[in-house]
Amino acid sequence: MTKTNRKWLLGIFLVLFVSVLSVNVYKKVTFERGIHENFALASADQQIKNGIMVLCYHRILNDTAAVSTMEHLTPNNQLHAYNVNLSEFKQQMTFLQRHHVRVISTAQMVTMLKKHRTVHGKYAVITFDDVDRTLTENAAPVLKRHGYPFTASIITGTTGRYIGGEQLASWPEVLRMKRQVGDLLTLGVHTNNMHYLVKGTPVFNLRKHYLAFKQDYATSQRVLKAKTGQTSPIFTYPYGSGTSQVENFLLTQRRLQVIYTE
C-alpha cells in the first residue's frame, strides 16, 4: 500500500469516526432536551387576566458562535435547562413591556399579598438564582434599561468560583452591579455553602446535616450583612424545596418574609 493510499484511508477513517461521534452526541442532546421539564404556560393559564407570576432565571449567555456550538454538542443543563440566551431574554423583557405586564419587586409582591385582596392586573416578579457573571454582565444592563426591579439570590460562600458549569460573580462584581442598578436589585440568600447534591439529594435535606444547615443559614445572613450592610428577608431553596424540618426552621426566622423555591 502506498503512502498516499494510507493517508486517504486514515482520512476516511477520521471522517467516519467524527461523523459517528457527532450523530451519537446529537442523539444524546436531543434525548436530554426531550426529558427536560416544559415550563411553558398551559393554554388555560394563558387566559388568566389577573395575577402575579414569578420568573426564575439562572444564566443569560451571549449569542456567540461558541455558545451555539456548545449547545449542539453537549446536553449540559447549564446550556439548556438553566440558560436563556441574551437575545431571547431581551425579547422576553420587551414582551412584558408591550403586553403591559407590570414588573414589581419581591417586596411589592409581599405588600400586595398581605392585603389579602384579589389581584387585579398582570404582574411579574423577576428573580435570578446563584448570581453568576452572566447576570452582572448581560442581564442587569437589560433590566436597568427597562427599569425592572429584580431579586438575585446569592450563594454567599462560593462567590467568584466556577461550580456546576457556571462562573459565579465575585463580591466586587455583585457590589458593582448593585451600585449600577441601585434599588432595582434586591439580594436574597441561597445558602452559604450548601448548594450541592449528595447522591441526588440536596445536602441540606439530609437529616444528619440539619444542624449544619441552620448554621449555614445564619452564616449566609452574616456574610451578606458584612458585604452589603443588610441581611435579607428572602431565602431561596437550591434544588426545589426542603424537608418539613428545614421548612419549619425557616418559618421561625423572623427576618424572613419570602421563601422561594428554585
N, C-alpha and C positions, 0 to 999 in steps of 0.2 A: 504493500500500500504506500502510495507516495505521500510526501509531507503535505501536499496541497489537499489530498483526499482526507487525510487525518484532520486537518483544520476544518474542512467542510463538515465532517461527521461530528466533531466537537461542537461546532457552531449549531448544527441541527439539534444535538442533544441539549445544549443550553437553552435554545428556544423552546423546545418541548417541555423541559423542566420548569422554566419560568411560566409557561402557559398553564401547565397543570397546577402549579402553586397558586397562580392568580385565580384560577377557577375555584380552587378549594377555599381560598381566603374570601372570595366573593360570596360563596355559599354560606360560609360561617357568619360573615357580616349580615347577610340577608336573614339568616336564621335568628341571630341575636336581635336584630331590629324587629323581627316578627313577634318575638316573645316579650318585647317591652310593653309596659302598660301604656294604654292610649289615654292621654289626658284631655282629649278633645271633648267639648261640651256635648252632652246628649241633645238630640233635637228638641226634646221637651224643655230642657233647661235654657236653650237658646231663646225661647219665647218669653221667659220671665222678664218682666218690665222693671221690677224693683229689687234692690238687694245690694249686698257688698260681696265682692269676690276678692280673695287673697291670691295674688300671683306670686309663685315662688320660683326664683331663678338661682342658678349656680354659676355657670360660665357664659360669657359673651365673647366668643372668639372672633377675631378679624376674618374677613372673607379673603383668604390668600390661597394661592395655588398649593402651598404646603399643607394647609388645613384641609383643603378639598381632597388632596391625595390621601392624607391620613384617614379621613372619613371613609374613603372607599377601601382602604387596606386593612383597617382594624375595627373590631367590634367594641373597642374600649368605651365604656359608659360615659366617660368624661367628654367624648366627642359626639355622643348620640343622646342618651337619656338625660344628661346633665348639661347639655350645651344648646344655646340658641345663637346662631351666627349673628354678627353685628348688623348686617343688612336687614335680617328678619326682625331683630329686636327693634330697630328704628321703625320698621313698618308697624309693629305692634303698638309702639308708643303713639305713633301718628293715628292709628286706628282708634285708640281710646279718645284722642282729641276730636277726631272727626265725628265720632258717634256720641259725643257729649257724655262720655263716662268720666265722672269726676274722680280724680286720683286724690286720695286722702292719706294721712299718716296713720300709723297704728294708734297713736293717742287719740286722734279724732274718731277713729272707729270705736274705741273703748267708750268715749263720751257718748256717742250715738247709741250704743247698745245698752249703756247703763240707764238710759231714759226709758227703756222697755216700751218703746213706741215702734210702730210699723215704719220701716224704712221706705221712703218714697224717693224714687230715682235710682240711677245706676251709679255705683261707686266701685272703685278698685283700690286695693292696698298692694303696693309693690314691695316685695321682700327678696333678699339675697341671703343664701347660706354660705358659710365658710369664709367668705371675703377673700377671694383670690385676686390676682393682679388684673384680670380682665374686668373686674368691677371698677377698680380705681382708674384704669386706663381707657376702657371702652364704654362701659355702661353709664358711669357717673356723668360724663360730659353730655350725653344724650338727655339724661334725666334733668340736668341743670337747665338745658335749653328749653325744655318743656315746662320747667318749674314744678316738676313732680316730686313730692316727698317720697322717701323710701326708707325701709328698715334693713339693716345689714347685721346679721348675727355672726359674731366673730369667735373663732376658736382661740381664746386668749393666749394659750401656752404654746402654740405652734405657728405663730405669725412668721412670715418670711421663709418658711420651709417648703420643700417640694414633697407633697404627700398625696398618695392615691391618684397620681396623674395630673395634679394641678399645682401651680406655683402660687402659694398663698402670699397675700400682700404683707409687707413688713409694717411694723407700727409707724415708722416715719411716713410710709406711703398712705396708710389709713388716716393719719392725722393731717397730712397734706390734703387729702380728699375732703376731710371734714372742714378744713379752712376754705376750700374752694366752693363747696356747696352749702356751707352754713347750716341753717336749721332744717334744710331739706332732709338731712341724714339723721336717723336715729339708730344707735347701736344697741344690739341685743347680745346676749351671751349664748354660746353654742358649745358649752363645756370649756374647761381649760386644757385638759389633756386626755379626754376620754372619747374622742371621736374616732373609734375604730371597732372592728368586729373581732370576736373570738369564736372561731368555728361557725361563722354566720350569724352570731348573736351579738347585739350591741353590748359592749363590755359593762356598761352601767346597769344593764338589766340582769346581770348575774348576781344572785343573792349574796354571794361571798364578797362582791365589790360594792355593796350598798353603802357602807360607811365611807369607802373611798370616794364614792360619787358625792356624798354630802360634803366631804372636804373639797372635792374638785369644784363643786358649785360655788362654795364660799371663796375659793381661790380665784375663780373666774371673775367674780364681782370685785374682789380685792385688786386684781390686776387691772381691770377696766377702770376702777377708781384712780389707781396710781397713774395710768396713762392719760386719762381724759378728764379727771376731776369729778366724775359722776359714776354711780352704779346704774344698773339698767332694770327697768320694770318688765323686761321681755326675756324669756328663755325659749330657745328653740331646740327641740329634740333632734339629735342626729338619728338617722335611720328610722324615722316614723314616729315612735312613741315609746313610753316607758311602762314598766310594770305598775301595778296598783300601789306597791310600796314606794316606788320612785315618785309616782304621781301625787300620792298623799303628802310626801315630804315637800314637794314643790308648792302644793296648795297651802302649806303652813307658812310659806315665806311671805312676809308682809309687803316687801317691796315689789313682788311680782304682781302684775296686772294681766299679763298675756302669756300663755304658753302655746307656742306654735309647734305643729308637727311638720316634719320635713317632707 
